[in-house]
Amino acid sequence: MILQSLVRLAERQGKEAARQGQAVERGFDAKPVHWIIDIDNRGKVLGVVWTGQRPEGAKKDAFLSLSIPKRCGRTSGIAADLLVDKALYLFGIGDAGKKDRRQEAVAAFQAELARFKDIPEVAAQIAALHRIVENVHAFCKKWVGGSETSPVSSVAGDVMVPKAWAAGHLFVFRIEGERFVTASPALRARIAAEAASAGAVDPDADGNDLCLVSGRWSAPKDLIDAFSLPGPPGDGGPIKLISFNADAFCHLGRTGNENAPISVDAADQVFVALQHLCRPNGDNLKRLNAKTTVLFWSDAATGTTAIDELFGPCLDADPAAVRRIEMLYAAPQDGRPVPTTGATPFHTLVVTREKGRVSVRSALLSTTEDVAKHILRWFADLDLGHVDGRPYRAIWALAKATVSAKANDAEPVHDLMARLYLAAITGAPLPTEAMAAVLRRIRAHDKDADSPSRIALIKATLIRSYQKETPVSLDPAHPDPAYHLGRLFALLEQIQDKATGAAAGIAERYLGAAMGTPALVFPRLLKLHHHHLAKIGGGLAVHFGKQIDAIVARLPPKLPATQALADQGTFMVGYHHQRAERFKPGSDASTSTPAKDQP
């Protein structure tokens, strides 16, 4: 279903592009190129130009984007692209100590060019490459010498070139400083014809298989072309959606893409749709962390551009409504409120990439109306009554609450943000191990034990995963004794603070133990509080005494020796509510301050 929806998305994009006179050519893809080699019509090199420019305020260079022949998506073997490639394939520069590999790469690239040598622009590029490869030392010395270079191996020995040449930068040829070789009308027409021929359906051809997308018998494509999915540093290159590179992924004697046959035409359409969804600064992509990304799109008829392209029709192209739809999917991550919307069908794809692989965490079909309801409920489950002036909790803050606040580089469990996001948009239960991690941090005497993000995560987990009634703010009539044990501990902490003003109170020493083993800790604390009340004296001591009596009246005669995980969570909610009540305007606040959100 997901692949079929991606094909429909690509078809709608094609129709819209044709309507605007910007039809997408088959066999081509827009990619950034880093270097331009200027040549004349006979192949003489005129210059080498770096295309990178640093936009104002940006940390990285932006490069010239060109429509170039679709790249082959190679892995470790030698496989040349057409017309545009890196220095290893064009000039034999790179791969130190592997001269045979460098020569093989150059030969493979020139063999690809030779298929189009009858086209004048390509013939000029072939002539230029022959000149460069025959005397690569002179080429590099004349055009790319300078202080920013370093020695790199080539087919003719070490040469001084920019370090980036060995890092995969792409080169394109331009004739007379005016027209790129890749823009040749004759060349583009032939490449498009080849791509269309490869996707043609011949029902009687040998090797046909049933396409999973179209349901028709056709020749399957080996693999869907690699697309640019954002990833962690060092792992951000193109990646394949489907890859059968080990026997464990195969079945019934099938190999490669025979295990999931997709026709050439369908595979190309899926690639176009994925490239659109993953475009930089696009409106259909939300990164949860360095590895995990959410893609979402609609099956509705499309509108014009950007977010309106997918959501405009169901909202009558109203700019304010379009903004609400954008907020809908950004809300769980960014911690923002969201309005309700219409019942337009939507697909959501949660993917994680790591070490050159992509894992599909979840593929969902829903509607904007259902997702809006789930997100509104999500924020209701997290609501703590605006104790710190922030009514909404972002997913990153919830995930960060599960790790130590003392370590700035501590990272949550790798799939936690994806699971929290899915819970937000589907209404699913929260992972109980997240609450367990928070409680472990509290027992380890981590700072800001009752930070709002930690308590919000505990509260939502109790509601969704344990079906426990959990109030937004202080509820003196709550039926759960664990809740009142937490309240009692917070009140005893306040009494000690008023009596002694000690820097290290009972929370630093006993909070974790009181949460897990109340019968062991509370008798000692209740005995201690009599000394604190005597020290406070007067009407305030009487007031505190009455509060203690009211809470103790809601506890069982015999305190539990141990508490289950859910009861420990309820304890912390009660503790937080009682402390929050203490800092309300007009209340008897101590000299301490409430816990701050982390990080």
C-alpha positions as CSV (number, residue, x, y, z in Angstrom):
1,M,0.0,0.0,0.0
2,I,2.8,2.4,0.8
3,L,4.6,1.8,-2.5
4,Q,1.3,2.2,-4.4
5,S,0.7,5.5,-2.6
6,L,4.2,6.7,-3.5
7,V,3.5,5.9,-7.2
8,R,0.3,7.9,-7.1
9,L,2.2,10.8,-5.5
10,A,4.8,10.7,-8.2
11,E,2.1,10.6,-10.9
12,R,0.4,13.7,-9.4
13,Q,3.8,15.5,-9.3
14,G,4.3,14.6,-13.0
15,K,0.9,16.0,-14.0
16,E,1.4,19.2,-12.0
17,A,4.9,19.6,-13.5
18,A,3.5,19.1,-17.0
19,R,0.7,21.6,-16.3
20,Q,3.4,24.2,-15.4
21,G,5.6,23.3,-18.4
22,Q,8.2,21.6,-16.2
23,A,7.8,18.0,-17.1
24,V,10.2,15.6,-15.4
25,E,12.5,13.8,-17.8
26,R,12.9,10.1,-17.3
27,G,16.4,8.9,-16.6
28,F,17.5,12.2,-15.0
29,D,17.7,13.5,-11.4
30,A,18.7,16.8,-9.8
31,K,22.0,16.6,-7.9
32,P,24.5,19.1,-6.5
33,V,27.7,19.2,-8.5
34,H,30.9,20.6,-7.0
35,W,33.3,21.3,-9.9
36,I,32.8,22.6,-13.4
37,I,35.5,21.9,-16.0
38,D,35.2,24.4,-18.9
39,I,36.3,23.1,-22.3
40,D,36.0,24.3,-25.9
41,N,34.3,22.5,-28.8
42,R,37.5,20.5,-29.5
43,G,38.0,19.4,-25.9
44,K,40.7,21.9,-24.8
45,V,40.5,22.6,-21.1
46,L,39.7,26.3,-20.4
47,G,39.4,26.3,-16.6
48,V,38.2,24.6,-13.4
49,V,35.4,26.3,-11.4
50,W,34.3,25.5,-7.8
51,T,30.5,25.9,-7.5
52,G,30.3,26.1,-3.7
53,Q,28.9,29.3,-2.1
54,R,28.4,30.0,1.5
55,P,24.9,31.5,2.1
56,E,24.7,34.2,4.8
57,G,24.5,32.6,8.2
58,A,25.0,29.0,6.9
59,K,27.7,26.7,8.2
60,K,28.2,24.7,5.0
61,D,28.5,25.6,1.3
62,A,25.6,25.3,-1.1
63,F,26.4,23.8,-4.5
64,L,25.0,24.2,-8.0
65,S,22.1,21.8,-8.6
66,L,21.9,20.3,-12.1
67,S,19.6,17.8,-13.8
68,I,22.1,15.0,-14.6
69,P,21.7,11.4,-15.8
70,K,20.4,9.2,-12.9
71,R,23.4,7.8,-11.0
72,C,23.9,4.1,-10.8
73,G,23.9,3.8,-7.0
74,R,27.1,1.7,-6.8
75,T,28.3,0.1,-3.5
76,S,31.8,-1.3,-3.4
77,G,32.4,-2.4,-7.0
78,I,33.4,-0.4,-10.1
79,A,30.3,1.1,-11.7
80,A,30.6,4.3,-13.7
81,D,28.0,7.0,-13.9
82,L,27.3,8.8,-17.2
83,L,28.8,12.2,-17.9
84,V,29.0,13.3,-14.2
85,D,31.2,11.4,-11.7
86,K,34.0,11.8,-9.1
87,A,37.7,12.2,-9.8
88,L,38.4,8.5,-9.5
89,Y,36.3,7.8,-12.6
90,L,37.1,10.9,-14.6
91,F,40.9,11.2,-14.0
92,G,41.9,8.1,-12.1
93,I,42.6,10.2,-8.9
94,G,42.1,8.5,-5.6
95,D,42.2,5.0,-4.0
96,A,45.9,5.1,-2.9
97,G,47.8,1.9,-3.5
98,K,45.1,0.6,-6.0
99,K,46.5,1.5,-9.4
100,D,44.6,-1.3,-11.1
101,R,41.3,-0.1,-9.6
102,R,42.0,3.4,-10.7
103,Q,42.6,2.3,-14.3
104,E,39.5,0.1,-14.2
105,A,37.4,3.1,-13.0
106,V,38.7,5.3,-15.8
107,A,38.0,2.6,-18.4
108,A,34.5,2.1,-17.1
109,F,33.7,5.8,-17.3
110,Q,35.0,6.2,-20.8
111,A,33.1,3.1,-21.9
112,E,29.9,4.8,-20.8
113,L,30.7,7.9,-22.7
114,A,31.6,5.9,-25.8
115,R,27.9,4.9,-26.2
116,F,27.1,8.6,-27.0
117,K,30.3,9.6,-28.9
118,D,28.3,10.6,-32.0
119,I,26.8,13.5,-30.0
120,P,29.1,16.6,-30.5
121,E,29.0,17.7,-26.9
122,V,29.9,14.3,-25.6
123,A,32.7,14.0,-28.2
124,A,34.2,17.2,-26.8
125,Q,34.1,15.8,-23.3
126,I,35.8,12.5,-24.4
127,A,38.6,14.5,-26.1
128,A,39.1,16.6,-23.0
129,L,39.3,13.5,-20.7
130,H,41.8,11.9,-23.0
131,R,44.0,15.0,-22.7
132,I,43.7,15.2,-18.9
133,V,44.3,11.5,-18.2
134,E,47.3,11.4,-20.5
135,N,49.0,14.2,-18.6
136,V,47.2,14.5,-15.3
137,H,50.3,16.1,-13.6
138,A,50.2,19.1,-16.0
139,F,46.4,19.4,-15.6
140,C,46.5,19.5,-11.9
141,K,49.5,21.8,-11.7
142,K,48.0,24.3,-14.0
143,W,44.4,24.4,-12.8
144,V,44.2,23.2,-9.2
145,G,47.6,24.0,-7.6
146,G,47.8,26.0,-4.4
147,S,48.0,25.8,-0.6
148,E,44.7,23.9,-0.1
149,T,46.0,20.8,-2.0
150,S,47.5,17.5,-0.8
151,P,49.1,14.6,-2.6
152,V,46.7,12.0,-3.9
153,S,47.4,8.9,-6.0
154,S,46.5,8.9,-9.7
155,V,47.0,6.6,-12.7
156,A,50.3,8.5,-13.3
157,G,51.5,8.7,-9.7
158,D,50.9,11.2,-6.9
159,V,49.4,14.6,-7.9
160,M,48.6,17.7,-5.8
161,V,44.8,18.2,-5.8
162,P,42.2,19.6,-3.4
163,K,41.5,17.1,-0.6
164,A,37.8,17.1,-1.5
165,W,38.7,15.4,-4.8
166,A,39.2,12.1,-3.0
167,A,36.0,12.5,-1.0
168,G,33.4,12.0,-3.7
169,H,32.9,15.5,-5.2
170,L,31.2,15.5,-8.6
171,F,32.5,17.0,-11.8
172,V,30.5,18.3,-14.8
173,F,31.8,19.6,-18.1
174,R,30.7,22.9,-19.7
175,I,31.4,23.9,-23.3
176,E,32.6,27.5,-24.0
177,G,31.4,28.6,-20.6
178,E,27.8,28.5,-21.7
179,R,26.2,25.0,-22.1
180,F,26.6,22.0,-19.9
181,V,27.2,18.7,-21.7
182,T,24.4,17.2,-19.7
183,A,22.0,19.8,-21.2
184,S,22.5,18.5,-24.8
185,P,18.9,18.0,-26.3
186,A,20.1,15.0,-28.4
187,L,21.7,13.4,-25.4
188,R,18.7,13.9,-23.1
189,A,16.3,12.6,-25.7
190,R,18.3,9.4,-26.1
191,I,18.7,8.8,-22.3
192,A,14.9,9.4,-21.8
193,A,14.2,7.0,-24.6
194,E,16.4,4.3,-23.0
195,A,14.7,4.8,-19.7
196,A,11.2,4.5,-21.3
197,S,12.3,1.4,-23.2
198,A,13.6,-0.2,-19.9
199,G,10.2,0.4,-18.3
200,A,8.1,-0.9,-21.2
201,V,5.9,-3.9,-20.4
202,D,6.2,-7.0,-22.5
203,P,3.8,-9.6,-21.1
204,D,5.5,-12.4,-23.1
205,A,9.1,-11.6,-22.2
206,D,11.1,-14.2,-20.3
207,G,11.9,-13.3,-16.7
208,N,8.7,-11.4,-16.0
209,D,7.3,-11.4,-12.5
210,L,4.2,-10.0,-10.8
211,C,4.8,-6.4,-9.9
212,L,3.8,-5.7,-6.2
213,V,2.7,-2.2,-7.1
214,S,0.8,-2.5,-10.3
215,G,-0.3,-6.1,-10.1
216,R,0.8,-6.7,-13.7
217,W,3.4,-9.1,-15.1
218,S,6.5,-7.2,-16.2
219,A,10.2,-7.2,-16.0
220,P,11.3,-6.4,-12.5
221,K,13.9,-3.7,-11.7
222,D,17.0,-4.9,-9.9
223,L,16.6,-2.3,-7.1
224,I,14.9,1.0,-6.5
225,D,17.5,3.8,-7.1
226,A,19.2,5.2,-4.0
227,F,17.6,8.3,-2.6
228,S,18.9,11.0,-0.3
229,L,17.5,10.3,3.1
230,P,19.0,12.5,5.9
231,G,21.2,10.6,8.3
232,P,23.8,11.0,11.0
233,P,27.2,12.6,10.3
234,G,29.3,10.4,8.0
235,D,26.2,8.4,6.8
236,G,24.2,10.9,4.8
237,G,24.7,9.7,1.2
238,P,22.1,8.1,-1.0
239,I,20.5,4.9,0.3
240,K,18.4,2.1,-1.1
241,L,14.9,1.5,0.2
242,I,15.0,-2.2,-0.6
243,S,18.2,-4.3,-0.5
244,F,18.6,-8.1,-0.6
245,N,22.3,-8.4,0.0
246,A,22.3,-11.4,2.2
247,D,20.7,-14.9,2.1
248,A,18.8,-14.2,5.3
249,F,16.6,-11.7,3.3
250,C,15.8,-14.2,0.5
251,H,13.2,-17.0,0.4
252,L,12.0,-19.8,-1.9
253,G,15.2,-19.9,-3.9
254,R,14.8,-16.3,-5.2
255,T,17.6,-13.8,-5.3
256,G,17.9,-10.1,-5.2
257,N,14.7,-8.1,-6.1
258,E,13.0,-11.3,-7.1
259,N,11.9,-11.5,-3.4
260,A,10.0,-8.2,-3.8
261,P,9.5,-7.8,-7.6
262,I,8.7,-4.2,-8.7
263,S,8.5,-3.1,-12.3
264,V,11.0,-0.7,-13.8
265,D,8.3,2.0,-14.2
266,A,7.0,1.6,-10.6
267,A,10.5,1.6,-9.2
268,D,11.3,4.8,-11.0
269,Q,8.1,6.4,-9.8
270,V,8.8,5.4,-6.2
271,F,12.2,6.9,-6.5
272,V,10.8,10.2,-7.8
273,A,8.3,10.3,-4.9
274,L,11.0,9.6,-2.2
275,Q,13.2,12.3,-3.6
276,H,10.4,14.7,-3.4
277,L,9.6,13.8,0.2
278,C,13.2,14.0,1.2
279,R,14.0,17.3,-0.5
280,P,16.0,19.7,1.7
281,N,13.8,22.1,3.8
282,G,10.7,20.3,2.5
283,D,7.3,20.2,4.2
284,N,6.9,16.4,4.1
285,L,9.8,15.4,6.3
286,K,10.4,15.7,10.0
287,R,13.6,14.6,11.6
288,L,13.2,13.2,15.1
289,N,16.9,12.8,15.7
290,A,20.1,12.3,13.7
291,K,19.0,8.8,12.6
292,T,15.2,8.8,12.5
293,T,13.0,10.6,10.1
294,V,9.2,10.8,9.6
295,L,7.9,11.1,6.0
296,F,4.2,12.0,5.4
297,W,2.0,12.7,2.4
298,S,-1.6,12.7,1.2
299,D,-3.5,10.7,-1.3
300,A,-5.6,13.8,-2.1
301,A,-5.4,15.7,-5.4
302,T,-2.4,18.1,-5.2
303,G,-2.3,21.8,-5.2
304,T,0.6,24.0,-6.1
305,T,3.9,24.0,-4.2
306,A,5.5,23.1,-0.9
307,I,3.1,22.1,1.9
308,D,0.1,23.4,-0.1
309,E,1.1,20.9,-2.8
310,L,-0.2,18.1,-0.6
311,F,-2.6,19.7,1.8
312,G,-4.2,22.6,-0.1
313,P,-7.2,21.0,-1.8
314,C,-8.7,19.5,1.4
315,L,-8.3,23.0,3.0
316,D,-9.5,25.1,0.1
317,A,-5.9,26.4,-0.2
318,D,-6.5,28.7,2.8
319,P,-2.9,29.7,3.9
320,A,-3.9,29.7,7.6
321,A,-5.3,26.2,7.2
322,V,-2.2,25.0,5.4
323,R,-0.2,26.3,8.3
324,R,-2.3,24.3,10.7
325,I,-1.7,21.1,8.7
326,E,2.1,21.8,8.9
327,M,1.7,22.3,12.6
328,L,-0.2,19.0,12.9
329,Y,2.9,16.9,12.1
330,A,5.4,19.2,13.8
331,A,3.4,19.4,17.0
332,P,4.6,16.2,18.8
333,Q,8.3,17.0,18.1
334,D,8.2,20.7,18.7
335,G,5.7,20.7,21.6
336,R,3.1,23.0,19.9
337,P,-0.7,22.9,20.0
338,V,-2.7,21.8,17.0
339,P,-6.2,22.5,15.6
340,T,-8.5,19.8,14.2
341,T,-8.7,19.3,10.4
342,G,-10.6,17.4,7.8
343,A,-10.7,13.6,7.1
344,T,-8.2,13.5,4.2
345,P,-6.2,10.2,4.0
346,F,-2.6,10.4,5.0
347,H,0.4,8.1,4.9
348,T,3.1,8.2,7.5
349,L,6.5,6.4,7.1
350,V,8.9,6.3,10.0
351,V,12.4,5.3,8.9
352,T,15.8,5.0,10.5
353,R,19.1,5.0,8.7
354,E,22.4,3.8,10.2
355,K,25.6,2.4,8.6
356,G,24.2,2.6,5.1
357,R,20.9,0.8,5.8
358,V,17.4,2.1,6.2
359,S,14.9,0.4,8.5
360,V,11.2,1.1,8.2
361,R,10.0,1.5,11.8
362,S,6.4,2.0,10.9
363,A,4.1,2.6,7.9
364,L,0.7,4.0,8.8
365,L,-2.4,5.0,7.0
366,S,-4.7,7.5,8.8
367,T,-6.6,10.8,8.3
368,T,-5.8,14.3,9.3
369,E,-8.9,14.3,11.5
370,D,-7.8,11.1,13.4
371,V,-4.2,12.3,13.8
372,A,-5.4,15.7,15.1
373,K,-7.6,14.0,17.7
374,H,-4.7,11.7,18.8
375,I,-2.3,14.7,19.1
376,L,-4.8,16.7,21.1
377,R,-5.3,13.7,23.4
378,W,-1.5,13.4,23.5
379,F,-1.1,16.9,24.9
380,A,-4.0,16.3,27.3
381,D,-2.3,13.2,28.7
382,L,1.0,15.1,29.2
383,D,-0.7,18.2,30.7
384,L,0.5,19.2,34.2
385,G,-1.4,22.4,34.5
386,H,1.2,24.7,33.1
387,V,3.4,24.4,36.2
388,D,6.4,26.0,34.5
389,G,4.5,28.2,32.0
390,R,4.9,25.5,29.2
391,P,1.6,23.7,28.5
392,Y,3.2,21.4,25.8
393,R,6.1,19.0,26.0
394,A,8.3,18.3,23.0
395,I,9.2,14.7,22.2
396,W,12.9,15.5,22.4
397,A,12.5,16.7,26.0
398,L,10.5,13.6,27.0
399,A,13.2,11.3,25.5
400,K,15.9,13.3,27.2
401,A,14.2,12.9,30.5
402,T,15.0,9.2,30.4
403,V,18.8,9.7,30.6
404,S,21.1,11.3,33.2
405,A,20.8,15.0,33.5
406,K,24.4,15.1,34.7
407,A,25.8,13.9,31.4
408,N,25.4,16.4,28.5
409,D,26.2,13.8,25.9
410,A,23.8,11.1,27.1
411,E,21.5,9.9,24.4
412,P,18.1,8.1,24.8
413,V,17.5,4.6,23.5
414,H,17.8,4.9,19.7
415,D,14.2,4.1,18.8
416,L,12.5,5.9,21.7
417,M,11.7,9.1,19.8
418,A,10.1,7.1,17.0
419,R,8.0,5.2,19.5
420,L,6.9,8.3,21.3
421,Y,6.0,10.0,18.0
422,L,3.9,7.0,16.9
423,A,2.2,7.0,20.2
424,A,1.4,10.7,19.7
425,I,-0.2,10.3,16.2
426,T,-1.9,6.9,16.7
427,G,-3.1,7.0,20.3
428,A,-1.0,3.9,21.1
429,P,0.3,3.1,24.6
430,L,3.6,4.6,25.6
431,P,6.6,2.3,26.1
432,T,6.7,1.3,29.8
433,E,10.4,1.0,29.6
434,A,10.6,4.8,29.2
435,M,8.9,5.4,32.5
436,A,11.1,2.7,34.1
437,A,14.2,4.6,32.8
438,V,12.9,7.8,34.4
439,L,12.3,6.1,37.7
440,R,15.8,4.6,37.6
441,R,17.2,8.1,37.2
442,I,15.2,9.2,40.2
443,R,16.4,6.3,42.4
444,A,20.0,7.2,41.3
445,H,19.4,10.6,42.9
446,D,19.6,12.4,39.6
447,K,19.1,16.2,39.8
448,D,15.7,17.7,39.1
449,A,13.9,14.4,40.0
450,D,10.5,15.8,39.4
451,S,11.3,17.9,36.3
452,P,8.0,18.6,34.3
453,S,9.1,16.5,31.4
454,R,9.8,13.5,33.6
455,I,6.5,13.7,35.4
456,A,4.6,14.4,32.1
457,L,6.1,11.2,30.6
458,I,5.2,9.2,33.8
459,K,1.6,10.7,33.8
460,A,1.0,9.8,30.1
461,T,2.3,6.3,30.6
462,L,0.1,5.7,33.6
463,I,-2.9,6.9,31.6
464,R,-2.2,5.0,28.3
465,S,-0.3,1.9,29.4
466,Y,-1.8,1.2,32.8
467,Q,-5.2,2.8,32.4
468,K,-4.7,4.6,35.7
469,E,-6.7,7.7,36.4
470,T,-4.1,10.5,36.8
471,P,-5.1,14.1,37.5
472,V,-3.6,17.2,35.9
473,S,-3.0,19.0,39.2
474,L,-3.3,18.3,42.9
475,D,-6.2,16.1,43.8
476,P,-6.7,15.7,47.6
477,A,-9.5,13.1,47.0
478,H,-7.5,10.9,44.7
479,P,-8.3,7.2,45.4
480,D,-4.8,5.8,45.0
481,P,-2.7,5.5,48.2
482,A,0.6,5.7,46.2
483,Y,-0.4,9.2,45.1
484,H,-0.9,10.3,48.7
485,L,2.4,8.7,49.7
486,G,4.1,11.0,47.1
487,R,2.2,14.0,48.5
488,L,3.2,13.0,52.1
489,F,6.9,12.9,51.1
490,A,6.7,16.3,49.4
491,L,5.1,17.8,52.5
492,L,7.7,16.3,54.9
493,E,10.3,17.7,52.6
494,Q,8.7,21.2,52.9
495,I,8.5,20.9,56.7
496,Q,12.2,20.0,57.0
497,D,13.1,22.9,54.7
498,K,11.2,25.3,56.8
499,A,12.7,24.0,60.0
500,T,16.4,23.7,59.0
501,G,16.9,25.2,55.6
502,A,19.4,22.4,55.0
503,A,21.0,22.3,51.5
504,A,20.6,18.5,51.4
505,G,17.1,17.5,52.4
506,I,15.3,14.2,52.7
507,A,14.7,14.1,48.9
508,E,18.4,13.7,48.3
509,R,18.7,10.9,50.8
510,Y,15.3,9.1,50.8
511,L,13.2,9.8,47.7
512,G,14.2,6.7,45.7
513,A,13.8,4.4,48.7
514,A,10.5,6.0,49.8
515,M,9.1,5.5,46.3
516,G,10.0,1.8,46.2
517,T,9.8,0.7,49.8
518,P,7.4,3.0,51.7
519,A,7.1,0.8,54.8
520,L,10.9,0.9,55.4
521,V,11.3,4.7,55.0
522,F,8.1,6.6,56.1
523,P,8.1,5.5,59.8
524,R,11.6,7.1,60.2
525,L,10.5,10.3,58.3
526,L,7.3,10.7,60.3
527,K,9.2,10.4,63.5
528,L,11.7,13.0,62.3
529,H,9.0,15.5,61.3
530,H,7.8,15.9,65.0
531,H,11.2,17.5,65.8
532,H,10.9,19.7,62.7
533,L,7.4,20.9,63.7
534,A,8.6,21.7,67.2
535,K,11.3,23.8,65.8
536,I,8.9,25.7,63.5
537,G,6.3,26.3,66.2
538,G,3.3,28.6,66.2
539,G,0.4,28.6,63.8
540,L,2.5,27.3,60.8
541,A,3.3,24.1,62.7
542,V,-0.3,23.6,63.4
543,H,-1.1,24.1,59.7
544,F,1.5,21.6,58.6
545,G,0.3,19.1,61.3
546,K,-3.3,19.3,59.9
547,Q,-2.1,18.7,56.4
548,I,-0.1,15.6,57.5
549,D,-3.1,14.2,59.3
550,A,-5.4,14.7,56.2
551,I,-2.9,12.8,54.0
552,V,-2.2,10.0,56.5
553,A,-6.0,9.5,56.8
554,R,-6.0,8.4,53.1
555,L,-3.3,5.8,53.6
556,P,-3.9,2.1,54.5
557,P,-3.1,1.1,58.1
558,K,-0.1,-0.9,57.0
559,L,2.1,0.7,54.4
560,P,3.2,-1.5,51.5
561,A,6.7,-3.1,51.8
562,T,7.3,-2.6,48.1
563,Q,5.6,-0.8,45.2
564,A,5.1,-1.9,41.6
565,L,6.4,0.2,38.7
566,A,3.0,1.8,38.1
567,D,2.6,2.7,41.8
568,Q,6.1,4.2,41.9
569,G,5.0,6.4,38.9
570,T,1.8,7.4,40.7
571,F,4.0,8.2,43.8
572,M,6.1,10.6,41.7
573,V,3.0,12.3,40.2
574,G,1.6,12.9,43.8
575,Y,5.0,14.2,44.9
576,H,5.2,16.6,41.9
577,H,1.6,17.9,42.4
578,Q,2.2,18.6,46.1
579,R,5.4,20.5,45.3
580,A,3.7,22.4,42.5
581,E,1.0,23.5,44.9
582,R,3.6,24.8,47.3
583,F,4.9,27.2,44.7
584,K,1.6,28.6,43.6
585,P,1.1,32.4,44.1
586,G,0.0,33.1,47.6
587,S,1.0,29.8,49.0
588,D,3.6,29.3,51.7
589,A,6.6,28.8,49.5
590,S,9.9,27.8,50.9
591,T,13.3,29.2,50.1
592,S,13.9,26.5,47.5
593,T,12.9,26.6,43.9
594,P,10.8,24.1,41.8
595,A,12.6,21.7,39.5
596,K,13.4,23.0,36.0
597,D,12.8,21.1,32.8
598,Q,15.7,19.4,31.3
599,P,17.9,19.6,29.5
